[in-house]
């Protein structure tokens, strides 16, 4: 409904009535004000996707581009205002925004078009002196996996990943009464035991999965178009000591040893599973020496091999 201005933001100090409307700065000056016939939700939706409001498509396209390339055409992903950065390729941004709208606002079609392009399929290369930040996208950027990708990769290699589709993502949700205090306190006592893809992992406001906490999961209390990417000691300590990682290493080792293969063949398999490449000659020699020396150990040496691979930089970063 229409509302009154609050003088100095004080609720009880009201001034002139201000009619409902949208951000006029996004519309041409001659555009008539919207006519509201009900709550205004329909008018709001029409304004968001209006052909006269290209901001929506541009922002969404830029976020998709940022997710695929590691940086947006507009680098200030959360700020398209005058205090944000200018687009490095304004014509490309407009082209993709128009394609996005023409194809029915389909994320899948836009992503397919981008990843089939030569620009996305380039390899990682050393920084160019003329463009050290790679603003011109002359090559791919080396990027760290997201928290969800790290967790899903661990579960996939160990064979523990549950690919169940759909359904509730909170264990015991059917037993929680939405009107009781248990619904408000469930997150504080919640134990993360599910093995489904990370898209189903509960994202509570105050308590996060430890892996998500360590590897820069987005702040659930505010919109985040571009996550922070940190390199801190707790990340290495998590991969070396956390029971979840240790358990996945043991499971992966058990699966690997069922094949009855030689150490050299098994090592090739482990490297391809975790790093998507074979071991270098030096890596192979070091690992085989370790396996031979640990043959009489009570610890499973293959579990330690997997933990070494999971803790490596090559596992956490995409080339």
Secondary structure, DSSP 4 states (H G I P E B T S, - for coil): --EEEEGGG-TT-EEEEE-----GGGS-TTPPPP--SSSSHHHHHHHHT-TT-THHHHHHHHHHHHHHHSS-SSS-TT--STTSPPPS-HHHHHHHHHHHHHTTS-HHHHHHHHHTSTTTTPPB-PPBTTBTT-TT--SBPPEEPPHHHHHHHHHHHHT--B---SS-SSTTGGG--TTSHHHHHTTTT------B-GGGS---SS---HHHHHTTPPPTTS--SS------HHHHHHHHH-HHHHHHHHHHHHHHHTT---HHHHHHHHHHHHHSSPPPHHHHHHHHHHHHHTTT-SS-HHHHHHHHHHHSHHHHEE-
